[in-house]
Amino acid sequence: MSSATINGQQLHKRGINGARVGGWVATVITWILVLAFFFPVLWMIITGFKTEAAAASYPPSFIADYSLDRYAEVFRRGMGLYLANSFAVAILSTIAVMLLAIPAAYALSVRRIGKWSDALFFFISTRFMPIAAVIVPIFLALRATGLLDNLWSLGLLYIGINMPLAIWMMRSFFDEVPREVVEAAQIDGASYTRELWRVSLPIVAPGVAASALICFIFAWNEYFLANLLTATVARTTPPFLGSFVDGRGQFLAVLSAASTVAVIPVIIAGWFAQKRLVRGLAMGAVK
């Protein structure tokens, strides 16, 4: 065997070993970053089982008297009602957004309407102005119509906020639908409704899941409007969490318990939709 062949084999082995070492290093760094990002959430969950004294102690410690008393206190304060309000307004607004955004995005992508680029710009332009700049007229309009502290008015505002985002996302997903499939459906005599809901929509189902989950999370976590436009009847979970910080101090243990309960629905929704979510967010990345 020639020296050149031996040197080539040695270089090949070194390359393989270097790739393995690089892979291990990348894996270790990834896990360190994951744990660093997850640690605040883990600490929140642990703090929810502590007493207020243990939660406020310095330096903090993992060793404490753990119990479920803080979770019981959270529901004694009426968190069940606020969770129900959040579920109602987030789910209903998300359903309404998707029912409206899907046909609109289809008309801006596959069955393009006239001046579709102007329509796209109009939708995204509605997000240019901060919501704080229009909160006063919104408040006055709702007060004049008797719709303050009302879930329906809050849901309507969430629809308006999430609609542009959903349309832009769904349009990018519909751009991935093969035109041959649409043309074949048209040749077979499929109506517009059948072409959209029975032919094109199943292809972009992962994108629908991704868009719906993001709209649900935005509606579930929205604080500004829910805090200013609701009082008792339509109060949602985010303003309820803020009520634990008042002039008497910060109730860290009970706030951590309430925050843990509040994130569980989003975690569950993300867990069930994770496969479609990853595929949906990846759609449109490669042309």
N, C-alpha and C positions, 0 to 999 in steps of 0.2 A: 504494500500500500504506500503510495507516495506521501511525502510530507505535506503537500498541498491539500490532499484529501483529509489527512489527520487534522491539520489546522482548521479546515472547514467544519469538520465534525465538532471540534472543540468550541469554535465560535458559535455553532448552532446550539450546543448544550448550554453555553453561557447565556445565549439569548433566551432560551427557555427558562433557565433559572432566574434570569433578570426579570422576565415577565411574571414569573410566579411571585417573586419578592415584591414587585410592583403591585400585583394583585392583592397580596396580603396587606401591604401598606395602605392601599386604597380602601380595603375593607375595614381596617382598624380606624382610619380617619373617619370613614362614614359612620361607624358605630359611635365614635366619640361625639360627632356632631348630632346624631340622632338623640343620644342620651342628654346632651347639653340642651337641645331644644325641648325635650320631653320632661326634663327635671322640674321646671316650674309647675307643669301640670301635675306631676307626681306629688310635689310638695303641697299643692293645693288640696289634693285628695287626702293626703295624710293629715293635714291641718284640720280638715273637716271632722276628724274623729277625736281631736284634742279638746281640752277645756280652754276657755278664753285665757286663763293665766298661762297655761303651757304654750298656747299659740303666740302670745305676746312676749314670751321669755327671750332673753338675749344672754348668751348666744343660743340660737335655736338648736333643738335636739330631737332626734328620732325617738328617744325614750320618753314616754308619757303615759298617762292613764287614758287609754282609748275607749270610746263609747259611741253610741248612736244618739246621744242626747241632742246634739246640735242638729241632726237631721229631723228629729222629732220636733224641735223648736221651729225649724224652717216651715214645716207644714202646719204647725199651730198658728203661725203668722199668716196663713192663707196662701201659701205658694201654689197649692193645687189649682186655685182659681186663675192665677196668673199664667201658669203653665197651659191651662185649657185655652185661655185667650190667645196665647202665643201660637199654640197648635192651630187654632181656628183661623187666625188671620194669616199665618205663614202658609198653611196648606191651601186654603182657598185662593189666596192671591197668586200662589205659584201655579195652580191649575189654570186660573184665568189668564195669567201671563203666557203660559205655553199654548193654550188654545188660540190666543190671538197672535202670538209671535210666529208660530209655525206657518200658517198661511201667508203672513206678511213676508217672512223670510223666503218662502218658496216663490212668491211673486217678485222678489228682488234678486233671485238667483237663477232658478230654472225657467220659470215663465216670466221673464223680465218685463215689467211694465215700462211705460214711457217715462223718461227722466228718472230712472231708478237711482242714479247716483245722487240726485238732489234729494230724493226721499231718504236715502241712507244718511246723508249729511244732516237732514232735519232731525232724524231720530237721535243721532249722537249729539246734536247741538243742545238737546234738552238736558244734557248732563253737564253743560258748560257752567251754568250758574250754581253756586253753592245753595243747598237747601235752606241755609240760615238766612239768605237774602230774600227769600219769599215766604218765610214762616209767618210774618205779620199778616199779609193778605190772606194766607190760608187760614190762620186762626180766626180772623174777622169773618171770613166767608162761612166757616163752619159754625161759628157762634150765631151768625145771623140766620142760618138754616136749622139751628138746633141739633147739629150733628157732632158737637164736641163730646168727647168721652164716648165714642161710638166705634165699634169694631168694623162696621161696614165702611165708614169714611176712612179709617186707618188702612183697611185693606185696599181701598181704591187708590190711596196715595202710594202704597207699596207697588201696586200694579203699574202706576205711572213711572215710578223710579226704576223698576226692574225691566220694564218692557224694552227700552233701547238696548240694554245689554243682551237680553235674550234674542232679540232680532239679529243683532250683529253676530252673535255666536252661531245661531241656527243658520244664518246665511252662509257662513264659512263651511258649515257641515254639508249643506245642500250643494255647495260647489263641488263636493266630492262625488256626487251621484253621477254615474256614467250617463252621458246623454243618449247613448245607444239604448239603454233600458227605458228611458222616458219615451224615446221615439218609437220603440217597439210597442209600448203600451198605447200610444196614440194611434198607431197603425191598427191595433186590435180593437180600436173603438172605445177605449177607456175614457170615461168622463174626467173632468178636471178633479172632481172630488176623489174618485177612485185612483186616479193617477197620483194624487198627493198622499192620501192616507193608506192606500193598499200597496202601492208600488215604491214610492220614494221614501216614505217615512220609515219602513222597516230597515232600510239601508243605513239610515242615520240615527237609529235607535240609541246607540251609545252617546251620540251628541245630544239627544233629547234628555237622556239621564244626566249628563254633565250640566247642561243648562238649567234643568229643573232643580238639581241639588244646589247649585250656586245661588239661584234665586231664593230657594228655601232658606239657605244659610243667611243671606242678606236680610231677608224679612225677619227671621228668627232673632238676629242679633241687633236689629235696628233700635237705637236708643233715643235719638234726638226727637223725632216726631212723637214716639210713644210717650216720652216724658213730658212734652209740652202740650199735647193734644188730648191726653187722657188723665183721669183722676182716680176713679175707683172701679167703675163698671167695666171699662175696656182696658184697664191697666195690663201691660204685658210683663214678661219676666225681666228684661233688662232694667227698666226703672225700679222694679222691686228689688233687684240686687243693689242698686244704688242707695236704697233706703237704709241699708245696714251701716252706712257711714254718715253719722250725724254729729251734732254738737257734743254729745256725750262721749264720743270716741269712735274708734274703728273696731268693730266686732269681727275679728279676723277668723275665728273658728266657725262661727255660724255663717259668715259670708263665704268661706271656703266650701262649707257644706252645700249652701244654696247654689254656688257656682258649679259645683260638681254635678248636682242634679240638673242644672240648666244645660250642660254640655252633653249629657247622655243622649238625648234625642238626635243631635247632630252626628255624634259618633256612630250611633246605630244606623242612621240613614246613610252615612258615608261607608260603613262596613258592608251593607247590602248592595250598595251601588258602586263599590270600588272597581270591579272588573269593567263595567261599562263606563265608569268615570275615566279610567286611564285610557281606554280606547277612544272615548269621546274627546278628551283633551288632546290626544295625539292626532286626531283627524285634521287634515288641512296643513299639517306640519311639513309634509313632503309632497311636492308637486311632481 
